[in-house]
Amino acid sequence: MNLLKFILTLALVLPLAAADKRPPRAAKKAPAAAADAVPPEVRKQLVKAAWSVASKISPDPRKVESSFSPAFFKLVEKEKVTDMLKSLREKHGAVKRVSLSSTEGTNTAHFIFHTDQDYMLPTSVTVDPASGLITGLFFRPAYQHVAGMADIKEKLAALPGRKSLLLTRLEGRDGPVESLEPDEPLNIGSTFKLYVLAQLQESKAQWKKTVEIPAAARSLPSGRLHAWPEGAPFTVYTLTAQMISESDNTAADALIDLAGRRSIERNLAKFGHYSPDRMKPFLKTSEYFRIKGSTAAAAGWTAARQDDRYDLLDKKIPSLPLSAPALPAAPFEVSRIGWFASASDLCRVMDRFRKSGDAAVLDILAINHGLPVDRKAVPYAGYKGGSDIGAINMTWLFRTRASAWYCLSATWNDEKAPLDEKEFFGIMQGALKLVEADNF
């Protein structure tokens, strides 16, 4: 994430520059702590700036402009900032304490704002060292303290629709810590890309091999590669990093072509998927969008037998328009079109990655953590998630500072209404805090 873009949002945003980071090479040993690059005087500025923002989270924020660089309001309207500060107060209460979590670069720090309603609001602040004024501000979803995983299970179970949860140890004291319908296959959205990664690993992909993506193979966002020039060269490693860290759909489709749809399907059981027929045919994202964007195509797809669906993919689906505006704005065929796996399935494929000790694969999984993770408490965090209207999944592979390995996976599907993703993120952030404590 480039905070110099002055991102101001309450939504969870994937780091736009994640693929440019150099991930740690060792997955089984904690990396040495990097020296703090923030000078002491800038650290003081950051703490002061954080408290300044915290004090303005109120029913009537005043003198908002006094905390920010003039350049900030050239990109973000003051009224929007004021409205957001009011909204934070209304939803989460007044900030009573600010704690510094970590620093980044030479002028950025990550804080936790603690409110009088027992919410914790992760906040990132960037300042101009010359003036001490804020040039970047980023709020992540707030969460509440939870006593244990039973609280997480209870909060998840209270959501409408179908839910699945699994937190399990993967080494030593093997076994589930907490679960909720862990073996029920649900729509996992883009988390299906873990199985593309597994096939690349299985086939011993040549990471440095260069491939081109033809114009006809472009998909819709998420991701950015759909907009790159035709014929631009990419290494297999770059495509895979984009597919996992930014959930780039065009990269995923190119890699499915490279790995082979049928090869992925043949190995699903080997990868730990206990209901592989739910993943067949193994759709490319462009095919998924074409089907979901046409009511007639969706009806034909859901009515067809599995073998007939392959014929549809060969003969009819490619000619359908690929159009973002055509996609449904409400949940549509969530339980019948897409990619389906249980929390147990996803933890089995994550455990396969762990057992392999494959540095390239583990590094790619660790580029984007999905939600804030305390790297001192959890030296390794691999992640892949996915969402669509009516479906969301988040799946992690963790190694704690005590060298305990865990997998955490949760899915939420609702056929009737769009999901409150912020609510889901807040629940999962609470679960991450419990994993960081490693007190199970």
N, C-alpha and C positions, 0 to 999 in steps of 0.2 A: 504494500500500500504506500503510495507516495503522498505524504501528508502535505507537501507543498502544493498539491492541487486543492487544498483547503476543503477537504471533504467534511461536510457537516450533515450527519444523518443519524437516525435512530435505528435504521434497518441494518441487518447483517450484510456487509459487503465483502466479497472475496478480494484479497489483495491484488491490485491490478499489476503490480510488478513482481508478483510471487515467483514467476518462472525465471526471473533474473537473479534471484538469490542463489548463493552457493550453499546447498544444504550440508550438514555435517556428514563426514564420510564414515564415521563409526556408528553403528546402530546398537551395539551391545555394550558399549562403554560410554559413560557420560563424558561429553566434551568438556575440556577445561573452560572455566569461566573466563569470558573475555573481559579485558580491562575496561573500566567505565570511561567512555570517551566524552562524557558530559563534564565540562569544567565546573568546579564548585560554585562559581558565581552564577553560571547558567542554571545549575540545579536549583539555586535559591530563586531565580526568576521563574522557573517552571512551577515550583511549589506555590509561589505567590500568585502566579497566573491561575493555577488550578483552584485556589481558594477564592480568587476573584470571580471565576465562573460559578463556583459552587454557591457563593453568596447571592448570585443573581438568579438562581433557580428559586423563583418566588412567584406569588400571584401577580406581582407588578414589578417586573425587572426594570431597574432604572440605571441610567448612565452606562448602558451596555457597551456603547462605542469606546468607553474609556479603557476597556480591557483588550481591545483588538487593534491590530495594525490597520491603517487605512486601506491597505491592499486587500484585506480580508473582505471588506464590504463592497469591493468592486466585483467580487464573484458571488457573494451571498448577500441577499437583501437583509437589512437590519430587522425588518418586520418579521422575517422568517425565523431569525435567531431568537427574537423576543418571544414569538409564539411557541417555539420549541422549549424554551426555558420555562414558560408558563405550563406547558403540557407536562414536562418532567415533574414539576412541583405537584400538579394535580394528580398524576398517576402514582408517584412514588414518595412524595413528602419532601420535607426540607432536609438539606444536607447538614448533618451535625458533625461529621468527621471526614477528613480526607487523608488517605494513606497512599504513599508512593509504592508502586509495585516494582517497576523497573524503568530503565532508560533505554533509549535507542538513538543511535547516531550521536550527533553533537548537540542537538537542541530539542529533543523530543523525550517525553516521559509518559508513562502509563500509570494511571491512578485508579483507586477505587473510592467512589463517593458513597459514604454510608449515611442513610437517611433515618429520620425519626419513625418511619414506618417499617424499619428493618429490611429495606431494600439495599442492595449493593449495585452501583452503577459504574461499570468499567468505562473510563474516560481517558482518551489520549490527547495530549496537549503539545503543540509545537510553538516555540517562541522565536522572535527575532532577537538574537543576543545583543544587538546594538541598542535596542529600545526596551526589551523585556516584554513587548506586546505580543499578543497571540496571532500567529499566522496560520495555524491549523488546529482544528477541534473535531474530535470524533467520539461519538457516544455509541457504545455497544448495548445490546439488550440487558436490562436490569434483571436481577434475580434475587431471591430471598434465601436466607440461611435455612438449611434443612438439617435435621438431626441425623438422618441416615437414609439409605437407599429405599427403605420402606416408605419414606415421605415422597421420594421421587416416583415410586410406583403408584402411590395414591394420587398424586397430582396428575400423572399421565393417564391413569385409569378414569379420572374425572372428565377428561376431554371427550367431546362427542365423537362418534364413529368408532373405527377399529384401531387398536393400538398394539404395539409389540415392544418389549424391552428385554434386554439381557445385559447384565454385567457379570462377567465370568473371569476367573483366574485361568491363566494359560500355562503356568509352569509351577512346579512345586506343589502348592496346595490347590491342585486343579479343582474346578467346580464352580457352579453358579453362585454368585453372591446375592443376586436378586433377579427376578424375572417376572414377565407378564406376557403370557401367550408367546413364548419365545420360538415356537416351532410353526407358527402360522405364517404362510407366505402372504406378504402384502406388497403393494406397489411401492417400489423403492426409488423411483425416479432415476437420476443419473448415477446412483450408487452402483448400477449395473456395470459401470466402467471398471470396477474391480476385477470382473471376470475377463475383460479384454486384457488388462494388465497381467492377470494370471496366465493367459494363453501366450502372451509375449514372453513371459518368463519360461513357460513350459517349452516353447519352441526355440529357446535360446536366441532371442532377438539380437540382431547386430545393432547396438545402440548408435553407432556412428554412421550407419548406412544412411544415405541421403535419398529422400523421395520427394516427388512433387504431387500436389493435389490439383487434379483437373477441375475446371470450372463446374462441370456437371456433378462433381462429387461434393460441392459445398452444401452445408446445412445452415440452419438458423442458429442464432445465439441461444444459450450462453457461449462465451468465448469470443475471440477476435479474429481467428484465422479465416473465417468466411469472407472477410473484407480484404485479405491480402491479395497482392497481384497474382494472376494466374501464372503458373510455372515457378513460383518462388520455391526454393529448395529448403527442406527441413530435414534434420536428422530424426531418426526414430525416437531418440531420447527426448528431443525437443517436443515432438508431437505427444509423446507419452506424458511428459511433464505438464504440458498444457491441458491434456485430457483430464488428468487427476487434480491438478492444483487450481485450474480455472474452469474445470468441467467443460472444456471446449468441445462442442458437438462436431464441428468439422474435423478436428483432430481425431475424435473417437471413430467417426465413420471411416476415415482413411486407415486407421489402425485395424478396424474390423475387416476391411478389404485385405489388408496386409496379412493379418493373422488367419483369416478364413472363417466365415460364419459357421460352416459345418465343423471345423476343427474346434471352435469354442464350444459348440453344442456337445460334441463327443466327449469333451473333458469336464463338463459341468459337474458331474458326479465325482470325478477325481478331485475337483476343487472344493468338494464338501457340500455341494448343493443337493439336498435330499429330495427335491421335487423338480428335476431338470425339465420335465415337459412343460412346466409353467413358463419356461424361458424360450420355448420353441414356437415359431421361428425366433431366432435371436435378432431382434430388430436393430437396424441402424437408426440414428436419430432422425435423419431426413425421411425415412419411411414412416416412422412414428408420427411426425408432423403432417405428412401427407394424408395419413389415415385419419388422424384426429381433426384435420381441417375440412373433412368432407363427411357430412352426415351419411350419405349413401355408401361411401367407402367404409366408414366405421360399422355400419349395419352389415355390409357384406363380410367384413373381417370377423366380426363376432359370431356370425352365423356359420362361417366356413369351418370345416374340419381342419386339423393341423396340416395334413398333406396338401389340401387345397389352398391353404394360406401361402405356401411356397409358390404355387402357381400365380397367385395374386401379386406376390412380390416380383415375379419375373415379367408378368405380362400387363398388369393394370396399374399397380401403384406408381411405377416410375413416371407415368404420363400425367399424374395428378399434379396440380400446382403446389409449389412450396411457398406458402404465404403466411406470415405471422398474423396479419389481421383476420385470417380465416379461422384461426384457432379459437376454441370455445373459451368464453370468459368465466364460465362456471364449471364445477366438476362434471366430467363427462366420461363415462365408461372407465372409471378409475380402477375397477376390479377386473376389467376384461381386456384392456389395451395398455400395454406397457411392458415393464420388466418386474418380475415378482420373485421375492426371496424372503426367508424368515430371518429373524435376528440371529438365530443359531447358524443358519447358512452363512451369513456374512461374517460371523466370528470365526467360523471354520476356515474361510478363505483368508482372513486376516492372520489366523494362526499359521496357515501354510506359508505366508510371507515371512512371519517371524522365524519359523523353523528353518527356512531356506538360508537365512543369514545373508541374503543377496543384497549387497550394499547399494547397488543402483536402484533396485526396487524400493527398498526401505527409505532411501533418500528422497525419492520422488513422492512417496506417501507423506513425507514429513515437511514438504514445502509449505503447505497451507494447513493450519490446525483447525480451521472451521470456527472455533471460538477461542477466546483468550485462555492460554495454558501457562501455568507457572513452570518455566523450564528448569528451575532449581529443584522443584518437587517432582517434576516429570521430565527427566532428561530426554526421553524419546516420546514423540507423539506423532503417529501416522493417522491420516484421516481421509475419508471420502464421504461426501454426502450428496443428496440430490433432492430436488423438489419440483413439483408441478402443481397445478391447481387441484387441490384435493388430496395431495400426497406429499409426504416429506420423510426423509430418512437422514440420520446422522450416525456414522460408524467410526470408531476410533480403535487404534492399537496403541497401548501405553506400556512404557517401562518406567517404574517409579525409581526414586533415588535408592530404595532398598532392593532394587533389581527384581522387583515383582512385576510380572507381565499380566496385563488385563486387556480384555476387549469389552468395549461398551457400544451397544447398538440399540437404536430406538427408531420406530417407524410409526407414523400416524396417517391414516387414510380416512377421508370422509366424503361420501358420495353426495351429500346434501348441500354443503356450503364450503366456500373457501376457508382455508385454515388460518388461524391466528398464529402465524409463524413466530412472532415475538414471544408469545406465551410458551411455545415449544422451545425456543432458544433459551428462555429463562429457566425452564425446567432442566434442560440439559446442562446449562452452565452450573446449576446447583450440583448436578451429578459429577461434573468435572472437579468441583471443589472437594467432593468426597474422595475421588480417586487420588487427588493431590495429597490428601491427608493420609491415605493408605492405611486406614485404621479399621479394616474389615476383619 
